[in-house]
Amino acid sequence: MATVSTPRSSTSTIFDPVSARSALVDEELRREELRIEGYGGDDPQEPPQKRGESVVVLPELKKTDLNKVAWDGPDDPENPQNWPSRRKWVITVLCLVMTVNVTFASSAPSAGALFIAQEMHKTAEVGYLVTSVFLIGYVPIFRITLVCYTILHLGQALAKNIETLLVTRFLGGFFAVAPLTNCGGVIVDIWDPITRGTATAMFSAGVFLGPVLGPIAGGFLAESFLGWRWIFWIMMIFAGTCTAIAIIFLPETFAPVLLQKKAQRLRKADPKANADVYAEHEKADWSLKGIIHRTLYRPIQMLMMEPILVLVTIYLSLVYGVLYALFEALPVIFIVPLEHP
C-alpha cells in the first residue's frame, strides 16, 4: 500500500534545529544591520563571544530611551540609507576615483625609479625605495589628509636630493591612506545590504586599478621629453582635482555623527525642553584608553579570533606584494641589459 505524504502542519511540535538556527541567524543579521545603521564602525559594545558550535542566545533589545535621538522612522530623509540612489551612486563613484587616485600615486613613480636614481647619483635599489616608502607610509588616519597629500607632491616634484624625495613620499603615503580606510565605511553608511555588494566591488576594483594604471602613465612620462618629475606633477594635478571635488561634494555619511548634529540642533532650538536630549555618540568613551580599545585592540582581537580573517589577510597581502614587486621587476627583466660572461 502506497504511503501518502502530507505537508507538515504549521502547528507541528517537532523541533527543527536547522530552522531554529536559521531564524536565529536572520534575527542576528537584522540586529547587526540596525547596529551598523546606528553606530557604523564605532559600536561601543563588544561583539558576543563564540561558544564553540553552540548558538549564542541573542540579548533582548534595550527599551527605547525617549531622550536618545534616533531617526524619525525608517523613511527619515536624513538617514544616509534613504538618500536618493543618484546621490548615493555619485558618492560611490567619488570614493572609487579617490581610491584610484591614491593607488595610482603609489605605483606611478616605479617606472621612473631608474631615472631618479641616475639623476640623484644613487643605486637602482635606492631608486626603488620611492615606491616602497609610500607603501610603508600607509597608516590608518578625510579632507585635511587629502589636502596634505596633495601639497606633499610639491616636495616630490621639486626634490633636489633623494632624502627629500623619500621623506615626502613616506608622508604622502601616510596621508593618502584616508580613502582606502574610509571609503569602505562610506559605502556601508549609505547602501543597504542588497546593493552594498555592487558598490563594494567597484571600490575593490579601484584598489587594483590604480596600481596597474600608474606604471603605464609613469613609463610614458619618464621616457618622454618631460622627464620623471612630470610624473609627480601629473599626480598632483590628479590629487588636487579629487581633493577639490571631495571637499565640495562629499557629505558626512557617518550615522552617529549625523545623529549627534541632530541632537545639537534640537538642544539649540529649545534649550529648556530638550535639555536632556542626547545622541549615543556623545556618550561614547572618548578617553585615550577607549579610543585605543576600539581602534587598535578590537581589530587585533578579531584578527586573532577569526582564522578565516587571518588567511584572507595573508592572501591579500601576498597578492598586493607580488603586484608591486612586478612593477620593479619587469623593467629589470625586459629593459635592463643582462651581462653575459
C-alpha positions as CSV (number, residue, x, y, z in Angstrom):
1,M,0.0,0.0,0.0
2,A,1.4,3.3,-1.1
3,T,2.4,5.8,1.6
4,V,0.7,9.2,1.3
5,S,2.9,12.1,2.4
6,T,1.2,15.2,3.7
7,P,2.8,18.6,4.3
8,R,3.9,19.3,7.8
9,S,1.4,21.2,9.8
10,S,2.3,24.8,10.8
11,T,1.4,23.8,14.3
12,S,3.7,20.9,14.5
13,T,5.5,20.4,17.8
14,I,8.5,18.7,16.2
15,F,11.6,20.8,16.8
16,D,13.7,21.5,13.7
17,P,17.2,22.7,14.8
18,V,18.0,23.8,11.2
19,S,15.0,26.1,11.1
20,A,15.7,27.4,14.6
21,R,19.3,28.2,13.7
22,S,18.2,29.9,10.5
23,A,15.7,32.0,12.4
24,L,18.4,33.0,14.9
25,V,20.8,33.9,12.1
26,D,18.2,36.0,10.4
27,E,17.4,37.8,13.6
28,E,21.1,38.4,14.4
29,L,21.7,39.8,10.8
30,R,18.7,42.1,11.3
31,R,20.0,43.4,14.6
32,E,23.5,43.7,13.1
33,E,22.2,45.9,10.3
34,L,20.4,48.1,12.8
35,R,23.6,48.5,14.8
36,I,25.6,49.3,11.6
37,E,23.0,51.9,10.8
38,G,23.2,53.4,14.2
39,Y,26.9,53.1,15.0
40,G,28.8,52.5,11.7
41,G,32.1,51.0,12.7
42,D,32.2,52.6,16.2
43,D,30.0,50.2,18.1
44,P,30.6,50.8,21.8
45,Q,29.7,47.2,22.8
46,E,31.9,44.2,22.4
47,P,30.8,41.5,19.9
48,P,29.3,38.4,21.5
49,Q,31.8,35.7,22.4
50,K,31.7,32.4,20.5
51,R,30.9,29.2,22.3
52,G,32.1,26.5,20.0
53,E,29.4,25.4,17.7
54,S,26.5,26.3,20.1
55,V,24.1,29.0,19.2
56,V,24.6,32.2,21.2
57,V,21.4,33.4,22.6
58,L,20.7,36.9,21.4
59,P,20.2,39.5,24.1
60,E,17.0,41.3,24.4
61,L,16.8,44.7,22.7
62,K,17.0,47.6,25.0
63,K,14.0,49.6,25.8
64,T,13.6,52.8,23.9
65,D,15.1,55.9,25.6
66,L,12.9,58.9,24.9
67,N,15.8,61.3,25.3
68,K,18.1,59.5,22.9
69,V,18.0,61.0,19.4
70,A,17.2,58.5,16.6
71,W,15.9,58.6,13.1
72,D,12.4,59.8,12.5
73,G,11.2,56.4,11.4
74,P,12.5,54.0,8.7
75,D,12.0,56.6,5.9
76,D,13.8,59.6,7.6
77,P,15.3,61.5,4.7
78,E,18.3,62.5,6.9
79,N,19.3,58.8,7.2
80,P,22.0,58.2,4.5
81,Q,20.4,54.9,3.8
82,N,17.3,56.8,2.5
83,W,19.2,59.2,0.3
84,P,18.3,59.2,-3.5
85,S,20.0,56.5,-5.4
86,R,21.6,59.0,-7.8
87,R,23.2,60.8,-4.9
88,K,24.5,57.6,-3.4
89,W,26.0,56.5,-6.7
90,V,27.7,59.9,-7.1
91,I,29.3,59.4,-3.7
92,T,30.3,55.8,-4.5
93,V,31.9,56.9,-7.8
94,L,33.7,59.7,-6.0
95,C,35.1,57.1,-3.5
96,L,36.2,55.0,-6.4
97,V,38.0,57.9,-8.1
98,M,39.7,58.9,-4.9
99,T,40.9,55.3,-4.4
100,V,42.2,55.1,-7.9
101,N,44.0,58.4,-7.3
102,V,46.0,57.3,-4.2
103,T,46.7,53.8,-5.5
104,F,47.8,55.4,-8.9
105,A,50.2,57.6,-6.9
106,S,51.6,54.5,-5.1
107,S,52.9,52.9,-8.3
108,A,53.3,55.6,-11.0
109,P,56.9,56.6,-9.9
110,S,58.0,52.9,-10.2
111,A,58.6,53.4,-13.9
112,G,60.9,56.4,-13.2
113,A,62.9,54.8,-10.4
114,L,66.0,54.2,-12.6
115,F,65.9,57.8,-13.9
116,I,65.5,59.1,-10.4
117,A,68.4,57.1,-9.2
118,Q,70.6,58.2,-12.1
119,E,69.9,61.9,-11.5
120,M,70.4,61.6,-7.8
121,H,73.6,59.6,-8.2
122,K,72.2,56.7,-6.3
123,T,72.0,53.0,-6.9
124,A,68.9,51.4,-8.5
125,E,67.9,49.8,-5.2
126,V,67.6,53.3,-3.6
127,G,65.5,54.4,-6.6
128,Y,63.1,51.6,-5.9
129,L,62.5,52.9,-2.4
130,V,60.5,55.7,-4.0
131,T,57.7,53.2,-4.3
132,S,58.4,51.2,-1.1
133,V,58.3,54.2,1.3
134,F,55.0,55.3,0.0
135,L,53.5,51.9,0.9
136,I,55.2,51.9,4.3
137,G,53.5,55.2,5.0
138,Y,50.1,53.6,4.7
139,V,48.7,54.2,8.2
140,P,45.0,54.5,9.1
141,I,44.3,58.1,9.7
142,F,39.4,62.7,5.0
143,R,39.5,66.2,3.8
144,I,42.5,67.5,5.7
145,T,44.5,64.4,4.9
146,L,43.8,64.7,1.2
147,V,44.9,68.4,1.2
148,C,48.2,67.4,2.9
149,Y,48.7,64.5,0.5
150,T,48.2,66.9,-2.5
151,I,50.6,69.5,-1.1
152,L,53.3,66.9,-0.5
153,H,53.6,66.3,-4.2
154,L,55.5,69.6,-4.4
155,G,58.3,68.2,-2.4
156,Q,58.5,65.2,-4.7
157,A,58.4,67.1,-7.9
158,L,61.0,69.7,-6.8
159,A,63.2,67.4,-4.8
160,K,66.9,68.1,-5.2
161,N,68.1,65.0,-3.4
162,I,66.9,61.5,-2.7
163,E,66.3,62.2,1.1
164,T,63.7,64.9,0.3
165,L,62.0,62.6,-2.2
166,L,61.8,59.7,0.2
167,V,60.6,61.7,3.2
168,T,57.8,63.4,1.2
169,R,56.8,60.1,-0.4
170,F,56.6,58.5,3.0
171,L,54.4,61.3,4.4
172,G,52.4,61.3,1.1
173,G,51.5,57.6,1.7
174,F,50.7,58.4,5.4
175,F,48.0,60.9,4.3
176,A,46.9,59.2,1.1
177,V,45.6,56.2,3.0
178,A,42.4,58.1,4.0
179,P,40.3,57.0,1.0
180,L,41.4,53.3,1.4
181,T,40.4,53.2,5.1
182,N,37.3,55.4,5.0
183,C,35.6,54.8,1.6
184,G,34.6,51.2,2.7
185,G,32.8,52.8,5.7
186,V,31.1,55.4,3.5
187,I,29.7,52.6,1.3
188,V,28.4,50.8,4.4
189,D,26.8,54.0,5.6
190,I,24.8,54.8,2.5
191,W,23.9,51.4,0.9
192,D,21.6,48.7,2.1
193,P,22.9,45.1,2.2
194,I,21.4,44.2,-1.2
195,T,23.2,46.9,-3.2
196,R,26.2,47.1,-1.0
197,G,27.9,44.2,-2.7
198,T,27.9,46.0,-6.1
199,A,29.3,49.2,-4.6
200,T,31.9,47.4,-2.6
201,A,33.0,45.5,-5.8
202,M,33.5,48.9,-7.5
203,F,35.6,50.2,-4.6
204,S,37.7,47.0,-4.5
205,A,38.3,47.3,-8.3
206,G,39.8,50.8,-7.7
207,V,42.3,49.3,-5.2
208,F,43.8,47.3,-8.0
209,L,43.0,49.5,-11.0
210,G,45.2,52.4,-9.7
211,P,48.4,50.5,-9.3
212,V,48.0,49.0,-12.7
213,L,47.5,52.3,-14.5
214,G,50.3,54.0,-12.6
215,P,53.3,52.4,-14.2
216,I,51.7,52.7,-17.7
217,A,51.4,56.5,-17.3
218,G,54.6,56.8,-15.4
219,G,56.5,54.9,-18.0
220,F,55.4,57.2,-20.9
221,L,56.2,60.3,-18.9
222,A,59.6,59.1,-17.7
223,E,60.7,58.1,-21.2
224,S,59.3,61.3,-22.8
225,F,61.0,64.7,-23.1
226,L,59.0,65.8,-19.9
227,G,61.1,63.6,-17.6
228,W,60.4,61.8,-14.4
229,R,59.5,65.0,-12.4
230,W,56.3,65.3,-14.5
231,I,55.1,62.0,-13.0
232,F,54.7,63.9,-9.7
233,W,53.2,67.0,-11.4
234,I,50.5,64.8,-13.1
235,M,49.9,63.1,-9.8
236,M,49.5,66.4,-8.0
237,I,47.0,67.7,-10.7
238,F,45.0,64.4,-10.3
239,A,45.2,64.6,-6.5
240,G,44.2,68.3,-6.4
241,T,41.2,67.7,-8.6
242,C,40.0,64.8,-6.5
243,T,40.5,66.8,-3.3
244,A,38.6,69.8,-4.5
245,I,35.7,67.6,-5.7
246,A,35.7,65.7,-2.3
247,I,35.6,68.9,-0.3
248,I,32.7,70.3,-2.3
249,F,30.6,67.2,-3.0
250,L,31.4,64.6,-0.3
251,P,28.9,64.9,2.6
252,E,29.1,63.5,6.1
253,T,27.6,59.9,6.0
254,F,28.5,58.5,9.4
255,A,25.2,58.0,11.2
256,P,26.4,58.6,14.8
257,V,27.8,62.0,13.8
258,L,24.6,62.9,11.9
259,L,22.6,62.0,14.9
260,Q,24.9,64.0,17.2
261,K,24.4,67.1,15.0
262,K,20.6,66.5,15.1
263,A,20.8,66.4,18.9
264,Q,22.8,69.6,19.0
265,R,20.2,71.3,16.7
266,L,17.3,70.2,19.0
267,R,19.1,71.5,22.1
268,K,19.8,74.8,20.4
269,A,16.3,75.2,19.1
270,D,14.7,74.7,22.5
271,P,17.4,74.5,25.3
272,K,14.8,74.1,28.1
273,A,12.6,71.4,26.7
274,N,15.4,69.5,25.0
275,A,18.0,69.8,27.8
276,D,18.2,66.1,28.3
277,V,18.2,65.2,24.6
278,Y,21.4,63.4,23.6
279,A,23.0,61.2,20.9
280,E,24.6,58.0,21.8
281,H,27.8,59.1,20.1
282,E,28.1,61.8,22.8
283,K,28.0,59.1,25.5
284,A,30.8,57.0,24.0
285,D,34.1,56.6,25.8
286,W,36.4,59.2,24.2
287,S,39.2,58.7,26.6
288,L,42.6,57.6,25.2
289,K,42.0,54.1,26.6
290,G,38.5,53.8,25.0
291,I,39.8,55.0,21.6
292,I,42.7,52.7,21.6
293,H,40.5,49.8,22.7
294,R,38.0,50.3,19.8
295,T,40.5,51.2,17.1
296,L,43.6,49.0,17.9
297,Y,42.7,46.3,20.4
298,R,39.4,45.2,18.8
299,P,40.7,44.8,15.2
300,I,43.7,42.8,16.5
301,Q,41.3,40.7,18.6
302,M,39.2,40.0,15.6
303,L,42.3,39.0,13.6
304,M,43.4,36.6,16.3
305,M,40.0,35.0,16.9
306,E,38.9,34.5,13.3
307,P,41.1,32.0,11.3
308,I,39.4,32.8,8.0
309,L,40.2,36.5,8.6
310,V,43.9,35.7,9.1
311,L,44.0,33.6,6.0
312,V,42.3,36.2,3.8
313,T,44.6,38.9,5.2
314,I,47.7,36.8,4.4
315,Y,46.4,36.0,0.9
316,L,45.6,39.6,0.1
317,S,49.0,40.8,1.5
318,L,50.8,38.3,-0.7
319,V,48.8,39.3,-3.8
320,Y,49.4,43.0,-3.2
321,G,53.1,42.3,-2.5
322,V,53.5,40.3,-5.8
323,L,51.7,43.1,-7.7
324,Y,54.1,45.8,-6.5
325,A,57.1,43.5,-6.9
326,L,56.2,43.1,-10.6
327,F,56.4,46.9,-11.1
328,E,60.0,46.9,-10.1
329,A,61.0,43.5,-11.6
330,L,59.5,43.9,-15.1
331,P,61.9,46.8,-16.1
332,V,64.9,44.8,-14.8
333,I,63.8,41.7,-16.7
334,F,62.8,43.3,-20.1
335,I,64.7,46.6,-20.2
336,V,68.0,46.5,-18.3
337,P,70.6,44.7,-20.5
338,L,71.9,41.5,-19.0
339,E,75.7,40.9,-18.6
340,H,76.8,37.7,-20.2
341,P,80.0,36.0,-19.2
